[in-house]
Amino acid sequence: MTALYFHVIERNVLAYRRLWGIFLTGFAEPLLYLASIGIGVGALVGTVKGPGGQMVPYDQFVAPGLLAAAAMNGSVFDTTFNFFFKYKYAKTFDAMLATPLGPVDVARGELGWALMRGTIYAAAFLFFMAILGLTSSWWAILCLPAAMLIGFAFAGAGMACTTFMRSFVDFDYVNMALLPLFLFSATFFPLSQYPAGVQWIIRCTPLYQGVALERALAFGELSWTLSINVLYLAAMGLIGLHIAGRRLALLLQP
Amino acid sequence: MSDALIEGKKLTKRFEDFVAVDGIDFRVEPGEAFGFLGPNGAGKTSTMRMISCVSPVTDGELRVLGMNPATQGSEIRARLGAVPQEDTLDLELTVRENLLIYGRYFGLARPVIRERADELMSFVQLTDRSGDRVDELSGGMKRRLTIARALINRPELVLLDEPTTGLDPQARHLVWERLYQLKRQGVTLVLTTHYMDEAEQLCDRLVIMDGGLIVAEGSPRQLIDQHSTREVVELRFDADDDRAKALALISRTDVPHENLADRILIYTADGETEVEQLGRSGVHPETVLVRRSSLEDVFLRLTGRTLEE
C-alpha cells in the first residue's frame, strides 16, 4: 500500500485536470521575467561579476536567480492561498480527516503537491535556459533538484504561516514578505553591490540561499558554502512541515 | 457485555472553560440504530466528533470498535462511515470523482472503488448526475452523495450528524429510506437529530441530551411511556379571557398540563374522556386536538421550552 499522503496529491491532480489553463500560467511568469529583465535589461547592462569572480553576461547571471525566485513564488502560492482556501472554505481537509488520513498526512500531501507542481515549472524553465544558452556547465542539471529544495523550504514555511492566518486579508503580509525577498536576495544584481553590513543581513535571508545555490550550479562554481545553503533550506522546510502538521491537528480536530 | 461497538464512560469534552459534554455514559450495540436527540448546543455534535476520532476526548473513556480513539484513530476511521453535519464534498470534483477520491483516501484499489461508486450512485439515485460538478447539485442530492461517500469503505458503523437537517420532505424521506435499508443490511447506525419524527422512524434506542448531559434513555416507545402520557390534548382559544378562565379551571384539577403561548396542552391517558370532563366543567375551547403522545412531547418536557442557541 502506498503512503496515505500520496492520495492527497492524487486529489489535487484530479482537481487540476479541469484547470489546465491555471496550471499553464505557472510556466509563463518566470519566462516573462527572463525575457524582460534577462534579455531586455541584460542588453543594457552587459556583464556583471559571476559567482566565481569572473565577468559573465547579465542574462546568464540573472536566469538562475529567476529560477530560484520562481521556485519560491510557486510553492508559496500553492501553500498559502490555495491551502487556505481548501482548509477554511472548501473543507477539503475536513473530508480527508474523516478517513484514515491524519493531519500530518494532509500537510505532507499538500507539500508534495506544491513540490510536484513547482518541479514541473522549474524543469521547463531550466530547459529554456539551456536552449537559450544561459547555462555554461553540466552542473546546471542539479539546478532542478536545487529548485525542488527551494520549493520544499518555502512550501513548508508557507504552509506553517498559513495555519496562523484568520482571513484572506492576512495574505497581504505574505506579499509584503515575498516582494523584498524577490527584489533584494541578489536575484538581479551581485551581493557585492551592498555595503558589507547589509551583505550579512542578505546572507541570512531564505531566498538568498536558493539564489546562491542555483547560480553556483548554473556556472559550475562549486564550493563548500553551498552545503550551508542546502542545510538552511532543508531545515526550513522540515521545521515548517512539522509546525503545519501540529497546527492542522489543533485547528481541524479541536 | 464487552462487545459493544461504542462505549463511553464518563465521557467529557471541554473547550477551555466551556463543558460541551459533561461525563456521559452510553453504549451502542452491534446492529442497532442509536440516536442522540437534543436541542442545539446539547453536546451531540461534540460527542459524534469524539466517536469519529476527529476530536480528542478531554476526560473519561471512549472505545470505538474495541479500540482507543486517542491512539488508533486512523484504524478506527478506516472502518467508519462519517456523515458530518456540514457537507464536506469536494466542490472542484464531479459526483463520481468525489466517490473515487474518497475511496482512495481509504487506500482502496481503483477497480474496487469504481465498482462500488457505481453501486452507491444507484443506491442514492444519483447515477444520472455522475458527471456533474457537485456545486450544481441540490441540497438533498449533496446530502445523499455525502451518505454514499461515507459508505465507500463498506463501514460496519455509520455516524450521521443531523443527516436530514435543511432537507425538504421528499429528500428527507429518501434519506430515511436509504438509512433504513442500511440498517436492515446489519450496519450499525448512530445519528444525531433534533427531529422527533426522525428519531421515531429510525432509532431502536436513543438518549436525550441537554446541556452536555444525558437526561433520558430508552426506546422511543419507552421514553414516551416514561416521560409523557399516552395521549395529549391540545386546546386553542381565540379570546384571551376564555383562555385564562379555562386555565384557572384546569389548574384546580390535578391534570398535568402546560400553558404555551398559543395553546394549552393536557397530558392524559384518555383524551376523549378528558375533553368531555373539561366540557362539563365549563371549558369550551375554539379547537380541540386529541393526538398520540410523541417523542416531541418527551423532548420538550425534558429539555424545556426555552430557545437554546
Interface residues (C-beta under 8 A of the other chain):
Chain A: M1 T2 L4 H7 E10 R11 L14 A15 R18 L19 A90 K91 T92 D94 A95 M96 L97 A98 T99 P100 L101 G102 L252 Q253 P254
Chain B: F15 S52 V54 S55 P56 G73 S74 E75 R77 A78 L80 A82 P84 E86 D87 T88 L89 D90 L91 E92 L93 E97 L100 I101 Y102 R104 Y105 F106 G107 A150 N153
